[in-house]
Amino acid sequence: MKGAFRIAVIADIPLLVHWSFSLILLWILYIGFSLNTAWEGILWMIALVLALFFCVVLHEYGHALTARRFSVPTKDIILFPVGGVARLTRLPENPWEEFKIAIAGPLVNAVLAILFGLVVYAILGKLPNFWDMEPESNPFLYYFLPGLFWMNVFLVLFNLLPAFPMDGGRMLRSLLSLKLGRKRATNAAAILGQIMAVLLFILGAFTKNFLLCFVSVFVFLAARHENRTVRMDALLGSKQVQDIMRPQFSRFTLGDSMSQVADVFDREDEKNFLLFDAEGAVAGVLQERFIKKAIERGTLSLSTETFLSPRFEPIDAEENLKTLLRKMQRHSYSILPVFQSGQLVGVVDVKGLNQFLRSSS
């Protein structure tokens, strides 16, 4: 993801931090100075927040490792100022699997809250009230450990709110999917999530809690994005490659010159082409970016074979568009030959796929 850099790889899952994470440290400094807090107190605040985000990392690995049990890989985990995101490569098809993946994160924080609570109670004989915590003679005991207890309690309660796409919202969506199906369940959960996001924003505005306002905006936009993604996923699953393929396309052989390709490239909508060998079999593809380079550098007298790219694979005309999109994104394909019963019947390229996605969004 742009703007994020890797800091570790744990359990074969990359852990990234987004550049905006640094804003949380600036926010702590602002709060500390506005309250005339001593430097020692500010450092304890920073230590508490960093420890909290370590708990957030454990929360996200709870999701990721549970997803792995159901053969759902995790691309990476990214830390933002408002929390963490475990980016799964796909959504589990089984609603109960999604429920278990969603609840795994809050369960991690529940276990941490119990552990920190037991330690604090064993040492102090009580659990200090969250609002009364102050770095006193022993800030580790009277501020740091109680803070981790209360913040993990907060993470459990906050994440269980049925505000999609938070964990509680995902749990709700999974339960609704049992009766309504994923598309309708996502729409219902997303609407509820957006309503709750608006209420959280209003609460944050009245209490002057700008972090809560920021989180509510994030939840609102994420709910809308996830709803659109699931609707598009359902549409792609119902359409086949033959619905968007181009049956008529230009053919070039390995012996043709790039000037012949450039003529079609300038006159027609086609920007990526298949290349055929002398026997008429697909030998490779000509990608738009290489054609543009040939035009810019004045090397159109060279043969197409000079610019041939082997990055392609045949796809069946009856394959659904979800599979097509996954293949083109994963391998950066520009154009693919479409076959039906062993015969070449057309091509599908990234331009045609993008046009379909835009018209359907």
Helices and strands as residue ranges (DSSP letters): E 4-10, E 13-18, G 19-21, H 22-34, H 39-69, E 74-80, E 83-88, H 95-124, G 130-132, H 139-139, I 140-144, H 145-159, H 167-180, H 182-206, H 210-238, G 241-243, E 251-253, H 258-267, E 273-276, E 282-286, H 288-297, G 304-307, E 315-316, H 321-331, E 335-340, E 343-349, H 350-360
